[in-house]
Structure formats: structure tokens, C-alpha cells
Amino acid sequence: MPESPYPMIPVDEAIAIILREVHPLPAQSVPFAGAGGCVLAESVRAGDPL
């Protein structure tokens, strides 16, 4: 296996870099039919008892 051209860094350092650089996206409203594969930003509640 060839050597990587990228230097190895400790896992803790890699995690710190990720947490520093990655930020959550804002919530957005989408139609129910187009929401497949999305993650809910808040709980969904029925308007009337089911």
C-alpha cells in the first residue's frame, strides 16, 4: 500500500478541527411529499387527537 501524501494527526486533533469548522444548517420548511430523507428540526404534533 502506498504512503499517504497527507500527514497523520491524532484523533482528538481531527475531532477538534471538525467541531471548529462544521456548523449546523438553519431549519427550513419543506412540503411533506418532499421531506423524504430529511431530519426533523423539531417535534411534529397532530393538530387534532388521533
VENNOR-V962526 format. One record per backbone hydrogen bond with DSSP energy under -1.0 kcal/mol. CO is the residue of the C=O (numbers start at 1). NH is the residue of the N-H. Records with the same first field share a line. If there is no record, write none. Layout:
CO=NH ; NH
//
This chain:
10=14
11=15
12=16
13=17
14=18
15=19
16=20
17=21
18=22
31=34
32=35
35=38
//
